[in-house]
Amino acid sequence: MIFTIAEYFTAFFEALMFYLFLDTFCGKRKNIINIAYYLTIVLLTLFIIVVNHVFSYTILNVIFIVVSVFLTSFMFKGSIPTRAIISIIAFLIASSMEVVILFIITSVYRVSATVAIENPSLRLLGIILSKMLGFTLINIICMIAKRKKIRLGKSYWVMFLLVFINSTLAVFLLYKLAYESSITHMNYLLMICSFGLFLSAFFSFYMCERMAKQNEIINKQQQYEQQLQSQSKHLDDILVNQEELRKFRHDISNHLTTINGFFEATNNEDGKKYISSISELLVDNTERIKTGNTAFDAIINTKKALAESKGIEFCTNIKIPTKLNIDATDICIIFGNALDNAIEACERYSGASKKISLDFIYENNSVLCKIINSAQENNGSNLKTHKKDKLNHGIGLENIKTAVSKYDGSLHKEYKDGLFILKFVMFV
């Protein structure tokens, strides 16, 4: 009876492992509701129980379980060959862990495989540990595959290893005591405690993953807020230009009337001089940056105009191709935040010369960027916003770091001789 209960539990965890593997590498279909996936796990669990009971540990057992996992995979996206390969790999991982645990038990207890299978305590130990190890290995593979979507810090992996190692050692020691004392009537209690530890480990991993996903959502929301703020500043620049254009349109009728008066009086020379003088008003003497990358040109020219309007010298050295494999949103986040911070630092700078220098160079499938600006002395390790709204500001540098990390890049900052230097590299 106890082995039947244990097999029911382990069948559920096997179905859950297959589900996690398929969800990671294939992804759910958007047109199928979540309850359908939960029902699929239940049905797969029941099918595994029936197959194990009917075919025991024969080749037919292997075939039917692999086929059942493959049929389950139709709930997920991906081509048929891809889903078939993933189904086979998931089953091989789960099966290989049983072999590994059997080898460990026979080595530690110095018994034969037959004794390990026939002894109640050792058999239960093997069933539970094989599922714990299989689930842990699949969870590690899934987390590594999701690392670009979910940022998991070192603390997650430390907790992951501690929970798994502690749970495994606790289960192993419990069954070792039961085996050495030949107490078989405690196997029910041992099984309940073991699966309790297993469930605790599972929900710990699940909660950490959920928290990581929520942190990613919060980071994206902060990035969108920064992007909206940058777009708002760009809109302000457009409104200023439109106001200047409106004023010119208002005055152009007077200019035309004056020109018409010169030519009616046949005063051509003065008329030409007047036309020449007002033509200077139409000429934009501002040196504009034109790389061909629309998003980059727009944000740099906007920030350049803003800096120069505040009396800040703005120098550039840009050598990038027209088509740069960096998302326009990330360009806006990186350069919008970096140059806003540089302009803000220059405004606070008490020295006479206020300057921003931007170097952005493409080389060997990577981009190198260095932004230097005048700044008051700061150790560079604890840069805090000087704006009144502390809640919605001061996250720009973190957003830059997040955007740069998407391209396997690294960010460095330092203060030296009245200059703040921000450097980063991205591989595109």
C-alpha positions in Angstrom: 0.0 0.0 0.0 2.7 2.4 0.9 4.5 1.9 -2.4 1.2 2.5 -4.3 0.8 5.9 -2.5 4.4 6.7 -3.2 4.0 5.9 -6.9 0.9 8.1 -7.1 2.9 11.0 -5.7 5.9 10.4 -7.9 3.7 10.1 -11.0 2.3 13.6 -10.2 5.8 15.0 -9.9 6.9 13.3 -13.1 3.9 14.9 -14.9 4.9 18.3 -13.4 8.5 17.9 -14.5 7.4 17.2 -18.1 5.0 20.2 -18.0 7.8 22.5 -16.8 10.2 21.3 -19.5 7.6 21.7 -22.3 6.6 25.1 -21.0 10.2 26.4 -21.0 11.2 25.2 -24.4 7.9 25.3 -26.3 5.7 27.8 -24.5 2.0 27.8 -23.8 -0.5 28.4 -26.6 -2.2 31.8 -26.0 -5.6 30.5 -27.1 -5.7 27.8 -24.4 -6.8 28.8 -20.8 -4.7 27.9 -17.8 -7.2 25.5 -16.4 -6.7 23.3 -19.5 -3.0 22.9 -18.7 -3.7 22.0 -15.0 -6.2 19.3 -16.2 -3.5 18.1 -18.6 -1.1 17.6 -15.7 -3.8 15.6 -13.9 -4.6 13.4 -16.9 -0.9 12.8 -17.6 -0.4 11.8 -13.9 -3.3 9.3 -14.2 -1.9 7.9 -17.4 1.6 7.4 -15.9 0.0 5.6 -12.9 -1.9 3.2 -15.2 1.1 2.6 -17.5 3.4 1.9 -14.5 0.8 -0.5 -13.0 0.1 -2.4 -16.3 3.5 -2.6 -17.9 5.7 -2.2 -14.8 9.4 -1.5 -15.8 9.3 -2.9 -19.4 10.1 -1.4 -22.7 6.3 -0.9 -23.3 6.3 1.3 -20.2 8.9 3.6 -21.7 7.2 3.8 -25.1 3.7 4.6 -23.6 5.0 7.3 -21.3 7.1 9.0 -24.0 4.0 8.9 -26.3 1.8 10.3 -23.6 4.2 13.2 -23.0 4.4 13.8 -26.7 0.5 13.9 -26.9 0.6 16.4 -24.0 3.0 18.6 -26.0 0.2 19.5 -28.4 -1.0 21.9 -25.8 2.3 23.8 -26.4 3.8 25.7 -29.3 6.6 24.4 -31.6 7.0 22.0 -34.5 6.2 18.3 -34.1 9.9 17.2 -34.3 10.8 19.8 -31.6 8.1 18.7 -29.3 9.0 15.0 -29.9 12.7 15.6 -29.1 11.8 17.6 -25.9 9.5 14.8 -24.8 12.2 12.2 -25.2 14.8 14.4 -23.4 12.5 15.0 -20.5 11.8 11.3 -20.1 15.5 10.4 -20.3 16.4 13.0 -17.6 13.7 11.6 -15.3 14.7 7.9 -16.0 18.5 8.5 -15.7 18.0 10.0 -12.2 16.5 6.7 -11.1 19.6 4.9 -12.3 21.9 7.4 -10.6 20.1 7.2 -7.2 20.1 3.4 -7.4 23.8 3.5 -7.9 24.3 5.9 -5.0 22.2 3.8 -2.6 23.9 0.5 -3.5 27.3 2.3 -3.1 26.5 4.0 0.3 24.7 1.0 1.9 26.9 -1.6 0.2 24.0 -3.7 -1.0 23.1 -5.2 -4.3 20.5 -3.6 -6.6 18.1 -6.4 -5.8 18.3 -5.7 -2.1 17.9 -2.0 -2.6 14.7 -2.6 -4.6 13.3 -5.2 -2.3 14.0 -3.4 1.0 11.0 -1.2 1.9 13.0 1.7 3.3 15.7 1.7 0.6 13.0 1.4 -2.1 11.1 4.4 -0.8 14.3 6.3 -0.4 15.2 5.6 -4.1 11.7 6.6 -5.3 11.7 9.9 -3.5 15.3 10.9 -4.1 15.2 10.1 -7.8 12.2 12.4 -8.2 13.8 15.2 -6.1 17.0 14.9 -8.2 15.1 14.8 -11.5 12.9 17.7 -10.6 16.0 19.8 -9.4 18.0 19.0 -12.6 15.0 20.0 -14.8 14.4 23.1 -12.8 18.1 24.1 -13.2 17.9 23.6 -17.0 14.7 25.6 -17.2 16.1 28.5 -15.2 19.2 28.6 -17.3 17.1 28.6 -20.4 15.0 31.5 -19.0 17.9 33.6 -17.8 17.5 36.1 -20.6 13.8 36.6 -19.7 14.2 36.4 -15.9 17.2 37.9 -14.0 18.1 35.5 -11.3 20.8 36.7 -8.9 23.4 34.7 -7.0 21.1 34.6 -4.0 18.5 32.5 -5.9 21.1 29.9 -6.8 22.5 29.8 -3.3 19.0 29.3 -1.9 18.3 26.7 -4.6 21.4 24.6 -3.7 20.8 25.0 0.1 17.2 23.9 -0.1 18.0 20.9 -2.3 21.0 19.8 -0.4 19.3 20.1 3.0 16.2 18.3 1.8 18.2 15.5 0.3 20.4 15.1 3.3 17.4 15.1 5.7 15.5 12.4 3.6 18.7 10.3 3.3 19.4 10.4 7.0 15.8 9.6 7.9 15.8 6.5 5.8 19.3 5.5 6.9 18.0 5.4 10.5 15.0 3.4 9.4 17.1 0.9 7.5 19.7 0.5 10.3 17.0 0.0 13.0 14.8 -2.2 10.7 11.7 -0.1 11.7 9.3 -0.7 8.8 6.1 0.7 10.4 7.6 4.2 10.3 7.8 4.2 6.5 4.4 5.9 6.2 5.5 8.8 8.4 8.9 8.9 6.6 7.2 9.1 3.3 4.9 12.0 4.4 7.9 13.9 5.8 9.9 13.3 2.6 7.2 14.5 0.3 6.6 17.4 2.6 10.2 18.5 2.2 9.9 17.9 -1.6 6.8 20.1 -1.8 8.5 22.8 0.4 11.4 22.9 -2.0 9.2 23.0 -5.0 7.1 26.0 -3.7 10.3 27.8 -2.6 11.6 27.6 -6.2 8.2 28.6 -7.5 7.9 31.6 -5.3 11.4 32.8 -6.1 10.7 32.5 -9.8 7.4 34.4 -9.4 9.3 37.2 -7.5 11.9 37.3 -10.2 9.2 37.7 -12.9 7.5 40.5 -10.8 10.9 42.3 -10.5 11.3 42.1 -14.3 7.8 43.6 -14.7 8.7 46.4 -12.3 12.0 47.1 -14.1 10.1 47.2 -17.5 7.6 49.6 -16.0 10.4 51.9 -14.8 12.0 51.7 -18.2 8.7 52.7 -19.8 8.4 55.6 -17.4 11.9 56.8 -18.3 11.1 56.4 -22.0 7.9 58.5 -21.5 9.9 61.2 -19.6 12.4 61.3 -22.5 9.7 61.5 -25.1 8.0 64.3 -23.0 11.3 66.3 -23.1 11.6 65.7 -26.8 8.0 67.0 -27.2 8.9 70.1 -25.2 11.7 70.7 -27.8 9.3 70.3 -30.6 6.8 72.7 -29.0 9.6 75.3 -28.7 10.5 74.9 -32.4 6.8 75.2 -33.3 6.4 78.4 -31.2 9.4 79.9 -33.1 7.8 78.9 -36.4 4.5 80.4 -35.4 6.2 83.7 -34.6 8.0 83.7 -37.9 4.7 83.0 -39.8 3.1 85.8 -37.8 5.9 88.2 -39.0 6.3 86.9 -42.6 3.3 88.9 -43.8 5.0 92.1 -42.5 8.2 91.1 -44.2 6.4 90.5 -47.5 4.7 93.9 -47.3 8.1 95.6 -46.7 9.7 93.8 -49.6 6.8 94.7 -51.9 7.2 98.3 -50.9 10.9 98.3 -51.8 10.2 97.0 -55.3 7.2 99.3 -55.9 9.5 102.2 -55.2 12.0 100.5 -57.5 14.5 100.5 -54.7 16.0 97.2 -55.7 19.3 97.4 -53.9 17.7 98.0 -50.5 15.1 95.3 -51.3 17.9 92.8 -51.9 19.6 93.7 -48.7 16.4 93.3 -46.8 15.8 89.8 -48.3 19.3 88.8 -47.5 18.9 89.9 -43.8 15.7 88.0 -43.3 17.1 84.9 -45.1 19.6 84.6 -42.3 16.7 84.0 -40.0 15.7 80.9 -42.0 19.2 79.3 -41.9 19.8 76.7 -39.2 23.4 77.1 -38.3 23.1 74.3 -35.7 25.4 71.3 -36.6 23.1 68.3 -36.6 24.2 64.7 -36.2 23.2 62.4 -39.1 24.2 58.8 -38.8 21.1 57.4 -40.6 19.9 55.7 -37.4 16.6 57.5 -36.8 16.2 56.8 -33.1 19.8 57.6 -32.3 19.9 60.8 -34.4 16.6 62.0 -32.8 17.7 61.5 -29.2 21.2 62.8 -29.6 20.2 65.9 -31.6 17.5 66.7 -29.0 19.9 66.4 -26.0 22.6 68.3 -27.9 20.2 71.2 -28.5 19.1 71.1 -24.9 22.7 71.1 -23.6 23.8 74.0 -25.9 20.7 76.1 -24.9 22.1 75.8 -21.3 25.6 76.9 -22.3 27.1 73.4 -22.3 29.6 72.5 -24.9 28.6 69.3 -26.6 31.2 67.3 -28.6 30.7 64.0 -30.4 32.8 61.3 -32.1 30.3 58.9 -33.7 31.2 56.1 -36.1 28.3 53.6 -36.4 26.5 52.0 -39.3 23.0 53.1 -40.4 21.6 49.7 -39.3 22.6 49.0 -35.8 21.2 45.9 -34.1 20.0 47.7 -31.0 16.4 48.1 -30.3 15.1 51.7 -30.6 13.6 51.6 -27.1 17.0 50.6 -25.7 18.7 53.4 -27.5 16.2 55.8 -26.0 16.7 54.4 -22.5 20.5 54.3 -22.7 21.3 57.7 -24.3 18.2 59.5 -23.0 19.1 58.7 -19.4 22.8 59.0 -19.7 22.7 62.5 -21.4 19.9 63.7 -19.0 22.2 62.8 -16.1 25.2 64.5 -17.9 23.2 67.7 -18.5 22.0 67.7 -14.9 25.5 67.3 -13.6 26.8 70.1 -15.8 24.1 72.4 -14.5 25.3 71.7 -10.9 28.9 72.1 -11.8 30.4 75.3 -10.4 33.4 75.5 -12.8 33.6 77.8 -15.7 33.8 75.2 -18.5 30.8 73.0 -18.8 31.3 70.2 -21.4 29.8 66.9 -22.5 31.7 64.5 -24.8 30.2 61.5 -26.5 32.2 58.8 -28.2 30.1 56.0 -29.8 32.0 53.6 -32.1 31.1 50.3 -33.8 33.9 47.8 -34.1 34.0 44.0 -34.7 30.3 43.4 -33.9 30.4 45.5 -30.8 29.7 49.1 -29.9 31.9 51.0 -27.5 30.6 54.1 -25.8 32.1 56.7 -23.5 30.3 59.7 -22.2 32.3 62.3 -20.3 30.8 65.3 -18.6 31.8 68.1 -16.1 30.7 67.2 -12.6 31.2 68.0 -9.0 33.4 65.6 -7.1 31.7 62.2 -6.6 33.2 58.8 -5.9 30.9 57.4 -8.6 29.8 54.5 -6.4 26.7 56.0 -4.9 25.1 58.4 -7.5 21.9 59.8 -6.1 19.4 62.0 -7.9 19.4 65.7 -6.9 15.8 66.1 -8.1 13.0 66.7 -5.6 10.9 63.8 -6.8 13.1 61.0 -5.4 10.5 58.3 -6.1 10.3 58.7 -9.9 13.9 59.8 -10.4 17.3 58.2 -9.6 16.6 55.0 -11.5 18.1 56.1 -14.8 21.5 54.5 -14.2 19.9 51.2 -13.3 17.7 51.3 -16.4 20.9 51.9 -18.5 22.5 48.9 -16.8 19.5 46.8 -17.5 19.3 47.8 -21.2 23.1 47.3 -21.7 22.9 43.8 -20.1 20.5 42.7 -22.8 23.4 42.8 -25.2 25.8 41.0 -22.8 27.3 44.3 -22.1 29.0 45.8 -19.1 28.8 49.3 -17.5 31.6 51.2 -15.8 31.6 54.6 -14.2 34.3 56.8 -12.5 35.1 60.3 -11.4 38.4 61.9 -12.3 39.7 65.5 -12.2 36.3 67.2 -12.3 34.9 64.8 -14.9 32.4 62.0 -14.6 33.1 59.1 -17.1 30.4 56.6 -18.1 31.7 53.7 -20.3 29.9 50.7 -21.6 30.3 48.0 -24.3 27.5 46.1 -26.1 27.8 43.1 -28.4 25.5 43.4 -31.3 
